[in-house]
Amino acid sequence: RPDAIVGSISRMREMLEHDLRRGVTLITWAPTFALARFANAISLSVAGVEVPWIIPWGTIVKAVLVTLSVCVCAAIQPARTAAKDNVLEALQVE
């Protein structure tokens, strides 16, 4: 069926775009971390100062929880509205 082939090609294209985005992110961020470590080594050898790497895990967890809460709250009303609609009526083609 031609529809199945077009759907498969579309899905393959979406997967390729997703993988490309992940690859670009990795290529972009990896040198940044390496440069930060290098800059820390330079500051230690030149000035005798080491800048500690502090990751605020508590703040990150709170931000993720707030984001998820907002997303769930924003999705409730459209989901309730969609649940009230007649599915067969919505699927009919004019």
N, C-alpha and C positions, 0 to 999 in steps of 0.2 A: 504494500500500500504506500502510495506517495506521502500520505499524511504522517505515517510512522517514520519514514525516512527523514522528512523535514524536521519532525520532533526530535529524532536522534541527533541530527546535525546541530540543531539549536542547543540541545543539552550538552553536546560535546563542546560547542563554542563557549557556553557559559562556564563549563569546567575549566577550559583553557584560560579564559579571562581571570577566573578565580585564582588559578595556580600562578599566572603571571603576576597578579597583584601581590600574592604572598612572596614570590621571588624578588620583586622589586623592593618590598618592605625589608626583606632580609638583607639584600645588597645595600640598601640605604642605611640601615641601623647598625650593621656589623662594624663598619669602619668608625662610626661615631663612638662606640664603646671602646674600640682599640685606641682611638685618639685620646679619649678621656683617661685611660690607663697610662698612656704615654705621657700626657701632660702632668699627671700625678707624679710619675717617676721623675720628670724634669724638675718640678717644684720641690721635690724631696732632695734631689741632688744639689740644686742651686741655692735654695733658700732654707733648706732643712725643715720644710713644712710639708706635712702630709695631710691632704684633704680627705677626711673620711667619707666613705660611701654610705649614705644613710637612706634606706628605703622606708618610707612611712607606710608600713603595711596596714595599720589601723585606718588611716585616712583613705587608702586605696579601697579597702573592703567597704568602708562606709559609702564612698562614692559609687561603687558598683551596686550596693544595695539600694541606694536612693534612685539610681538610674533604672534599675529593674522595677522598683515600686512605681515610679512615674509611668513607665511603659505599660505595666499591667493595668494601672488605673486608666490610662488613655485608651486601652483596648476594650475595656468593659462595655461602654455604651455602644460602640459599633457592633460588638458581638451580640449584645442583647437585641439590638435592632434587627440584625441579620437572622437571629434565631426565630423572630416573630414572622419573618417573611415566608411565603409559600414557595418551597423549592421548585416544584413543578412549574409554577407560574413564572418564576424567574428564569427558568431554562428554556421556555418557549421562544421560538424565533418568530418575529413578526413577518 
